[in-house]
Structure formats: C-alpha cells, structure tokens
C-alpha cells in the first residue's frame, strides 16, 4: 500500500528505486537494486522475495519482463501484488494485480515505471511519471521530484509515515560495499519526504568531503579545500566540513581564516578543541603541535 518509482538514468546508467508509504520502514520491504543488474519495487501485500529473486534472474541475463513474468506466474497471490522492475538495459516491466486496493495502477515511460496502490487519487502515478520526465539533474533529484508529485496528487489514502531511496551504479565494482550511490531510509517520520530530501542533501555534502580527503591525500590542498567549502552550505547545523576546512587552512598557514572558522564551531561544541589536540598523535596534521597552537592560542 504505497507508491514507488523504478528507473534507469540513460545518461549515467544508474539504477534506482524510491518509495513513500504509510507503513513503518518501507525501505526494508519495497526497495531492491544491484549495480549493473537492475532495480525492483515490490509492494501491495508485499512479497519481499520478488526483490532478491528478481535481481538474481536479471543477473542471469533475463530481461525485466521475463524475470517478472517468471516470478508472477509462480505466485499464488499474484492478484494482490504490485511489482515493478527495470534492468541494466533500461527495459521495464510492471505487474498490478486486479486484487490491489483502489486507487491502484501503473504507468511506464522510457526506462521508468511509476506504480501505486491504495491512493487518494488515480492521478498519483501519472503525476509521478510526468514529474520524473520533466525534472533535470542527477537521478536522485528526479526520483525525489516523482515522489513529491505523487504526494501532491493525493498520495497514500492513509497518510504518510516512511520513505526510502536506493540508487546503484551502472556497473559493479565487485566491491558491494562501494556500489551504493544513494541508500537512504526514513523509517518513521511525520514528513518522510521532507526528511528524505534533507538526507539526500546531507549525503551530497559528505560526498564532497570524501572527495576532499582524496584530494588532500593526492597533495591537492586547494582542491581539497574547495570540496570542503562546497560541503559546508549543505550541512546546516553540522560543523564537520567547517572543522576540517579550518584544519586545512591552519596547516597551510592561512591562520586568520582558520581561527575565524574554528572559533565559531568551538563555541557551539567545545569537543572540537579536544579533537584538535588529538590529531598530531594520529599523524593528521602536517605541522603537528604547531597547528594546534595556532588554533587554540
């Protein structure tokens, strides 16, 4: 009893699924994806096995249509299921059983399917597809636009409770722990889409910080600082990027800028000062105790 979208981004090959529902922790049931294989949404008296089994069949080379048909044909409760799949080639398949609670239905576009059941309005899934196709930017933003449109068109007749988004790369790295572009869940919240949108922004900031660390290790201090600066406005109320910006500035001799940043965050959380004192022992300051003194004197 939910609405969801599965899609393949034609530009990047990323595969994604996003969902909102009046059900606790919907992401643990509905959203499934594997890099270079496909994405699955399984809902309406959901049978979670459609997720891993559908991905396994697509990994063997079956199209989304063939994989879904094989699973539906073996399901005695198929009339109550709603399942959508997209494979790595962008082929889409969806099943809405005649026993799904109204309003229920689905609509397919190029490399995308929007589906819903137990909705306030039959306009939910067409609105989702239209919003997805009109949206610009990365796949996560387009999926978010689709969920927002579904809610604006009426959403779940029971209200809202949880949401989730899962996006994987176009190809596998053979390191599954790296094959998650987005993996976010809002398990129980009065505004799950608002919270999911906030988390997408926070994750974007942390990707900038990961890039900053990589550039610093490569000796590109200006590039590292630029990545931290890009992260800062995305992290309202979170001083992580500001702290490391201050450290990098101080270690590079830009003392006045570093102190200005550092003074603000220490006022909000004195623990940052203690962390600075611990960095030389961990080998994380090029100028060691000298940088500590510059920041704390």
C-alpha positions as CSV (number, residue, x, y, z in Angstrom):
1,X,0.0,0.0,0.0
2,X,2.3,2.6,-1.3
3,X,3.6,4.5,-4.3
4,X,7.1,4.0,-5.9
5,X,9.2,4.5,-8.9
6,X,11.9,2.4,-10.6
7,X,14.2,3.9,-13.2
8,X,17.4,3.8,-15.2
9,X,19.2,7.0,-15.9
10,X,20.0,7.0,-19.6
11,X,22.9,9.4,-19.1
12,X,24.8,7.5,-16.3
13,X,23.3,4.1,-16.4
14,X,22.5,4.4,-12.7
15,X,19.6,2.2,-11.5
16,X,17.2,3.5,-8.8
17,X,14.1,2.9,-6.8
18,X,12.2,5.3,-4.5
19,X,9.1,4.9,-2.4
20,X,6.8,6.6,0.2
21,X,4.1,4.9,2.2
22,X,2.0,4.9,5.4
23,X,3.9,1.9,6.7
24,X,6.8,1.6,9.0
25,X,10.3,1.2,7.5
26,X,9.0,0.8,3.9
27,X,12.6,0.7,2.6
28,X,13.2,-2.7,4.2
29,X,10.4,-4.2,2.1
30,X,10.0,-2.3,-1.2
31,X,13.4,-1.2,-2.4
32,X,15.9,-3.5,-4.1
33,X,18.7,-2.8,-6.5
34,X,22.1,-4.3,-7.6
35,X,24.8,-2.4,-9.6
36,X,24.8,-3.4,-13.3
37,X,21.8,-5.6,-12.8
38,X,18.5,-3.8,-12.1
39,X,16.1,-2.3,-9.6
40,X,12.9,-3.7,-8.1
41,X,9.9,-2.3,-6.2
42,X,7.7,-4.9,-4.5
43,X,4.5,-3.7,-2.8
44,X,0.8,-4.3,-2.1
45,X,0.7,-7.2,0.3
46,X,4.3,-7.2,-0.5
47,X,6.3,-10.3,-1.0
48,X,9.9,-9.2,-0.4
49,X,11.3,-12.2,-2.2
50,X,10.5,-10.5,-5.5
51,X,13.4,-8.2,-4.8
52,X,16.4,-10.7,-4.5
53,X,14.8,-13.2,-6.8
54,X,14.1,-10.7,-9.5
55,X,17.7,-9.4,-9.3
56,X,19.1,-12.9,-9.4
57,X,17.1,-13.7,-12.6
58,X,18.2,-10.4,-14.2
59,X,21.8,-11.1,-13.2
60,X,21.5,-14.4,-15.1
61,X,20.6,-12.4,-18.3
62,X,16.8,-12.4,-18.2
63,X,15.1,-9.1,-19.1
64,X,13.0,-7.3,-16.6
65,X,9.9,-8.6,-18.4
66,X,11.0,-12.2,-18.4
67,X,12.1,-12.1,-14.8
68,X,8.9,-10.6,-13.6
69,X,6.7,-12.9,-15.6
70,X,8.6,-15.9,-14.2
71,X,8.0,-14.8,-10.6
72,X,4.4,-13.7,-11.0
73,X,3.4,-17.0,-12.7
74,X,4.7,-18.9,-9.7
75,X,2.9,-16.7,-7.1
76,X,-0.5,-17.9,-5.8
77,X,-1.2,-14.4,-4.5
78,X,-0.3,-12.6,-7.7
79,X,-3.7,-10.8,-7.9
80,X,-2.7,-8.9,-4.7
81,X,0.8,-8.0,-5.7
82,X,2.2,-4.9,-7.3
83,X,5.8,-5.2,-8.6
84,X,8.0,-3.2,-10.9
85,X,11.4,-3.9,-12.4
86,X,14.0,-2.2,-14.5
87,X,17.1,-3.9,-15.9
88,X,20.5,-2.6,-16.8
89,X,19.4,-2.0,-20.4
90,X,16.5,0.1,-19.2
91,X,13.8,-2.4,-20.1
92,X,10.9,-2.1,-17.7
93,X,8.2,-4.5,-16.5
94,X,5.4,-4.0,-14.0
95,X,2.5,-6.0,-12.6
96,X,-0.5,-4.6,-10.9
97,X,-2.8,-7.4,-9.7
98,X,-6.5,-7.0,-10.0
99,X,-6.8,-7.5,-6.3
100,X,-4.8,-4.4,-5.4
101,X,-6.8,-1.9,-3.3
102,X,-8.0,1.1,-5.3
103,X,-6.9,3.5,-6.4
104,X,-4.2,1.4,-8.0
105,X,-2.3,1.4,-11.2
106,X,0.9,2.0,-13.0
107,X,2.4,3.8,-16.0
108,X,5.6,3.1,-18.0
109,X,7.9,5.6,-19.7
110,X,11.3,5.3,-21.3
111,X,13.4,3.3,-18.7
112,X,11.0,4.2,-15.9
113,X,7.8,2.9,-14.2
114,X,5.7,4.6,-11.6
115,X,3.2,2.5,-9.6
116,X,0.8,2.9,-6.7
117,X,-2.0,1.3,-4.8
118,X,-4.4,2.5,-2.0
119,X,-4.1,6.0,-3.3
120,X,-6.4,9.0,-2.7
121,X,-6.4,9.6,-6.5
122,X,-5.8,7.8,-9.7
123,X,-3.7,10.8,-10.7
124,X,-0.8,9.8,-8.4
125,X,1.2,7.5,-10.7
126,X,0.7,9.7,-13.9
127,X,1.8,12.7,-11.9
128,X,4.9,10.9,-10.8
129,X,6.0,9.9,-14.3
130,X,5.4,13.4,-15.6
131,X,7.5,14.9,-12.8
132,X,10.3,12.4,-13.4
133,X,10.4,13.1,-17.1
134,X,10.3,16.9,-16.7
135,X,13.0,17.0,-13.9
136,X,16.6,17.8,-14.5
137,X,19.8,16.8,-12.7
138,X,21.0,13.5,-11.2
139,X,18.8,10.5,-10.8
140,X,18.3,11.1,-7.0
141,X,16.8,14.6,-7.8
142,X,14.5,13.1,-10.5
143,X,13.3,10.4,-8.2
144,X,12.7,12.9,-5.4
145,X,10.6,15.0,-7.9
146,X,8.5,12.0,-8.7
147,X,7.8,11.3,-5.0
148,X,6.9,14.9,-4.4
149,X,4.5,14.8,-7.3
150,X,2.8,11.7,-6.1
151,X,2.2,13.3,-2.7
152,X,0.9,16.5,-4.3
153,X,-1.6,14.4,-6.4
154,X,-3.0,12.8,-3.2
155,X,-0.6,10.2,-2.1
156,X,-1.4,7.3,0.2
157,X,-5.1,7.4,1.4
158,X,-3.9,6.6,4.9
159,X,-1.3,9.5,5.0
160,X,2.4,9.1,5.2
161,X,5.0,7.5,7.5
162,X,8.2,6.4,5.8
163,X,10.2,6.7,2.6
164,X,13.3,5.4,1.0
165,X,15.6,5.7,-1.9
166,X,18.2,3.3,-3.3
167,X,20.5,4.0,-6.3
168,X,23.3,1.9,-7.6
169,X,25.9,2.4,-10.3
170,X,25.7,1.3,-13.9
171,X,28.3,-1.4,-13.4
172,X,29.5,-3.4,-10.4
173,X,32.9,-2.7,-8.8
174,X,33.0,-6.2,-7.4
175,X,33.0,-4.5,-4.0
176,X,29.4,-4.4,-3.0
177,X,30.0,-2.0,-0.1
178,X,31.1,0.6,-2.7
179,X,28.1,0.0,-5.0
180,X,25.7,2.4,-3.4
181,X,25.2,5.9,-4.9
182,X,22.3,6.5,-2.5
183,X,21.0,4.2,0.2
184,X,18.7,6.2,2.5
185,X,15.7,5.3,4.6
186,X,13.3,7.3,6.7
187,X,11.6,4.7,8.8
188,X,9.1,6.7,10.8
189,X,8.5,10.5,10.4
190,X,5.6,13.0,10.1
191,X,7.1,14.3,6.9
192,X,9.1,11.4,5.4
193,X,9.7,13.1,2.0
194,X,10.9,16.3,3.7
195,X,13.3,14.2,5.8
196,X,14.4,12.1,2.8
197,X,15.2,15.3,0.8
198,X,17.3,16.6,3.8
199,X,19.2,13.3,3.9
200,X,19.9,13.4,0.1
201,X,21.4,16.9,0.7
202,X,23.5,15.7,3.6
203,X,24.8,12.8,1.6
204,X,25.7,15.1,-1.2
205,X,27.8,17.1,1.3
206,X,29.5,14.0,2.6
207,X,30.5,13.0,-0.9
208,X,32.2,16.4,-1.2
209,X,34.0,15.6,2.0
210,X,35.1,12.2,0.7
211,X,36.4,13.9,-2.4
212,X,38.2,16.4,-0.2
213,X,40.0,13.6,1.6
214,X,41.1,12.0,-1.7
215,X,42.4,15.3,-3.0
216,X,44.3,16.0,0.2
217,X,45.9,12.6,0.1
218,X,46.9,13.4,-3.5
219,X,48.6,16.6,-2.4
220,X,45.9,18.9,-3.9
221,X,45.3,21.2,-0.9
222,X,43.4,23.8,-2.9
223,X,41.2,21.2,-4.4
224,X,40.6,19.6,-1.0
225,X,39.6,23.0,0.5
226,X,37.2,23.7,-2.4
227,X,35.4,20.4,-1.8
228,X,35.1,21.2,1.9
229,X,33.8,24.7,1.1
230,X,31.2,23.1,-1.3
231,X,30.0,20.8,1.5
232,X,29.6,23.5,4.2
233,X,26.4,25.2,3.0
234,X,24.8,21.8,2.6
235,X,25.3,20.9,6.2
236,X,23.1,23.2,8.2
237,X,23.7,22.7,11.9
238,X,26.6,20.3,11.2
239,X,30.2,21.6,11.6
240,X,32.1,18.6,10.3
241,X,33.1,20.3,7.0
242,X,33.8,23.6,8.7
243,X,36.2,21.9,11.2
244,X,38.2,20.2,8.5
245,X,38.3,23.4,6.5
246,X,39.8,25.1,9.5
247,X,42.4,22.4,10.0
248,X,43.4,22.5,6.3
249,X,43.7,26.3,6.4
250,X,45.7,26.3,9.6
251,X,48.0,23.6,8.3
252,X,48.6,25.6,5.1
253,X,49.5,28.8,7.1
254,X,46.2,30.6,6.5
255,X,45.9,31.3,10.2
256,X,43.4,34.1,10.3
257,X,40.9,32.3,8.2
258,X,41.3,29.1,10.2
259,X,40.8,30.9,13.5
260,X,37.7,32.6,12.3
261,X,36.1,29.3,11.3
262,X,37.4,27.4,14.4
263,X,36.2,30.0,16.9
264,X,32.6,29.6,15.8
265,X,32.4,25.8,15.9
266,X,34.2,25.6,19.3
267,X,31.6,28.0,20.7
268,X,28.9,25.6,19.6
269,X,30.7,22.4,20.6
270,X,33.8,22.5,22.9
271,X,34.6,19.0,21.9
272,X,36.1,20.2,18.6
273,X,39.0,21.8,20.6
274,X,39.8,18.4,22.3
275,X,39.7,16.7,18.9
276,X,42.4,19.2,17.6
277,X,44.7,18.2,20.4
278,X,44.4,14.5,19.5
279,X,45.2,15.0,15.8
280,X,49.0,15.2,16.0
281,X,49.3,11.8,17.6
282,X,47.3,10.3,14.8
283,X,49.6,11.9,12.2
284,X,46.8,14.0,10.7
285,X,48.5,17.4,10.8
286,X,51.5,18.2,8.6
287,X,52.7,20.8,11.2
288,X,51.6,18.8,14.2
289,X,51.5,20.7,17.5
290,X,52.3,24.0,15.8
291,X,48.9,23.9,14.1
292,X,47.2,23.0,17.4
293,X,48.8,26.1,19.0
294,X,47.8,28.3,16.1
295,X,44.1,27.3,16.5
296,X,43.9,27.2,20.3
297,X,46.1,30.1,21.5
